[in-house]
Amino acid sequence: MRIHIATDHAGMEFSTQLQHHLAEQGHEVIDHGPIVYDAVDDYPSFCIRAALGVVADQEAGVEALGIVFGGSGNGEQIAANKVRGIRAALVWNIPTAELAREHNDANVIAIGARQHTFGEVVTFIDRFISTPFSDEERHVRRIAQIAAYEADGSLLPDPRDASGSEPGDAFDPEAG
């Protein structure tokens, strides 16, 4: 499998160690940066490039996933999710790694390098990579809804429209 990886300065050491681990597992690793430590680097371009690589590979029929790191993983996840076709999931334990793949068919994992040991990170990533999408109809349907919104802004009808409520009506606790 091809693995696209990106980080900021906080995850650079993990990224280097992880690339060796993934290569030993037989994966092809594409490093999207950074290439040198810079305490004030800007992660969005690194993470977006990794996400673009995942999408391009998947569209070409190449089996690919992505990994993005940062201090918390939050910003890196947000950046990756700006790329059409990316479903990046912030993972902090084995169940979130599994569910990201099983239920959401996540194609990018985001991890906070300052939140975990390297051993924990390897466990999360190995589980993420090895866990298949469930293909359950409800998950396929939900992913299709996200893709439709991403493509053209379409949403399912608002269920409040049938009840006479206006979208955005505030909750009135005194109304019951």
VMD Tcl script that draws the C-alpha trace (Angstrom):
set ca {
  {0.00 0.00 0.00}
  {1.16 3.54 -0.66}
  {1.15 5.74 2.45}
  {1.29 9.52 2.16}
  {2.66 11.16 5.29}
  {2.95 14.77 6.47}
  {3.58 16.53 9.74}
  {4.63 19.74 11.38}
  {7.66 20.24 13.58}
  {5.94 18.55 16.55}
  {5.57 15.28 14.69}
  {8.80 15.25 12.72}
  {10.61 12.71 14.91}
  {7.59 10.38 14.88}
  {7.28 10.80 11.13}
  {10.87 9.73 10.51}
  {10.56 6.69 12.80}
  {7.18 5.79 11.34}
  {8.45 5.91 7.77}
  {11.04 3.26 8.66}
  {8.37 1.12 10.37}
  {5.99 1.37 7.41}
  {8.72 0.56 4.90}
  {9.65 -2.51 6.96}
  {5.98 -3.55 6.73}
  {6.25 -3.41 2.94}
  {4.48 -0.10 2.36}
  {5.65 2.55 -0.09}
  {5.98 5.79 1.88}
  {5.68 9.23 0.27}
  {6.90 12.00 2.59}
  {5.22 15.36 1.96}
  {7.28 17.24 4.51}
  {8.69 18.99 6.19}
  {12.24 17.97 5.33}
  {13.98 20.02 8.02}
  {12.97 20.93 11.55}
  {11.48 24.42 11.80}
  {9.70 25.28 15.05}
  {7.47 27.80 13.28}
  {6.65 25.83 10.15}
  {3.18 25.88 8.64}
  {1.64 22.41 8.40}
  {-1.36 23.08 6.10}
  {0.55 22.81 2.81}
  {2.28 19.59 3.93}
  {-0.99 17.98 5.02}
  {-2.94 19.16 1.99}
  {-0.26 17.75 -0.33}
  {-0.45 14.40 1.47}
  {-4.25 14.43 1.12}
  {-4.01 15.32 -2.57}
  {-1.64 12.39 -3.02}
  {-4.12 10.01 -1.39}
  {-6.97 11.20 -3.61}
  {-4.87 11.07 -6.79}
  {-3.72 7.54 -6.01}
  {-7.19 6.31 -5.10}
  {-8.64 7.82 -8.28}
  {-5.90 6.04 -10.26}
  {-6.79 2.72 -8.61}
  {-3.74 2.66 -6.34}
  {-4.39 1.45 -2.80}
  {-3.39 4.43 -0.64}
  {-3.95 6.00 2.77}
  {-2.55 9.07 4.50}
  {-1.10 9.92 7.90}
  {-0.84 13.46 9.25}
  {0.77 14.48 12.54}
  {0.93 17.58 14.64}
  {1.04 18.49 18.30}
  {-2.64 17.64 18.74}
  {-3.51 16.41 15.24}
  {-6.50 18.76 15.09}
  {-5.17 21.33 12.64}
  {-3.66 18.65 10.46}
  {-7.00 16.84 10.29}
  {-8.77 20.08 9.39}
  {-6.25 20.83 6.63}
  {-6.49 17.34 5.13}
  {-10.30 17.44 5.22}
  {-10.30 20.50 2.95}
  {-9.34 18.23 0.05}
  {-12.35 16.84 -1.84}
  {-12.59 13.10 -1.31}
  {-10.67 13.03 1.96}
  {-12.19 11.64 5.11}
  {-9.56 12.37 7.76}
  {-10.20 11.10 11.28}
  {-8.51 12.23 14.47}
  {-7.47 9.05 16.25}
  {-6.48 8.75 19.90}
  {-6.91 5.05 20.68}
  {-7.42 1.69 18.99}
  {-11.24 1.87 18.90}
  {-11.17 5.25 17.13}
  {-8.66 3.87 14.61}
  {-10.91 0.90 13.89}
  {-14.14 2.88 13.72}
  {-12.58 5.49 11.44}
  {-12.04 2.74 8.86}
  {-15.02 0.45 9.59}
  {-17.74 3.11 9.73}
  {-16.33 6.13 7.90}
  {-13.96 4.55 5.37}
  {-11.46 7.20 6.53}
  {-8.54 7.48 4.15}
  {-6.37 9.73 6.33}
  {-5.50 9.30 9.99}
  {-4.56 12.34 12.10}
  {-2.65 11.88 15.33}
  {-1.38 14.23 18.02}
  {2.34 13.53 18.37}
  {2.49 15.30 21.72}
  {-0.36 13.19 23.06}
  {1.08 9.69 22.59}
  {4.19 7.57 22.77}
  {5.68 6.30 19.53}
  {4.57 2.78 20.46}
  {0.97 3.92 20.81}
  {1.14 5.75 17.48}
  {2.43 2.66 15.68}
  {-0.37 0.57 17.20}
  {-3.04 3.07 16.07}
  {-1.62 3.33 12.55}
  {-1.13 -0.40 12.08}
  {-4.71 -1.00 13.19}
  {-6.00 1.81 10.93}
  {-4.20 0.34 7.92}
  {-5.31 -3.24 8.60}
  {-8.97 -2.48 9.33}
  {-11.26 -2.69 6.30}
  {-14.36 -0.63 5.63}
  {-17.45 -2.58 6.69}
  {-19.45 -1.81 3.52}
  {-22.59 -1.79 5.67}
  {-25.42 -0.02 3.87}
  {-25.92 2.62 6.58}
  {-22.25 3.63 6.44}
  {-22.17 3.64 2.65}
  {-25.31 5.83 2.67}
  {-23.80 8.32 5.15}
  {-20.53 8.59 3.27}
  {-22.52 9.22 0.07}
  {-24.37 12.06 1.81}
  {-21.06 13.66 2.82}
  {-19.72 13.26 -0.72}
  {-22.89 14.81 -2.18}
  {-22.59 17.83 0.07}
  {-18.91 18.13 -0.79}
  {-19.70 17.96 -4.53}
  {-22.69 20.27 -4.82}
  {-23.93 21.33 -1.39}
  {-26.93 19.01 -1.45}
  {-28.46 17.81 1.81}
  {-31.33 15.53 2.68}
  {-34.57 17.44 3.36}
  {-34.73 19.06 6.79}
  {-37.19 16.97 8.86}
  {-38.36 20.14 10.61}
  {-39.73 21.48 7.34}
  {-42.60 18.96 7.46}
  {-43.47 19.95 11.02}
  {-43.88 23.63 10.22}
  {-40.72 24.69 12.02}
  {-38.35 26.98 10.25}
  {-34.72 25.92 9.89}
  {-32.77 27.67 12.58}
  {-35.74 28.05 14.95}
  {-34.39 28.37 18.45}
  {-35.33 25.89 21.13}
  {-37.94 27.31 23.51}
  {-37.61 25.55 26.89}
  {-40.96 26.97 28.06}
  {-42.80 25.51 25.08}
  {-42.13 22.01 26.34}
}
mol new
graphics top color blue
foreach p $ca { graphics top sphere $p radius 0.5 }
foreach p [lrange $ca 0 end-1] q [lrange $ca 1 end] { graphics top cylinder $p $q radius 0.2 }
display resetview
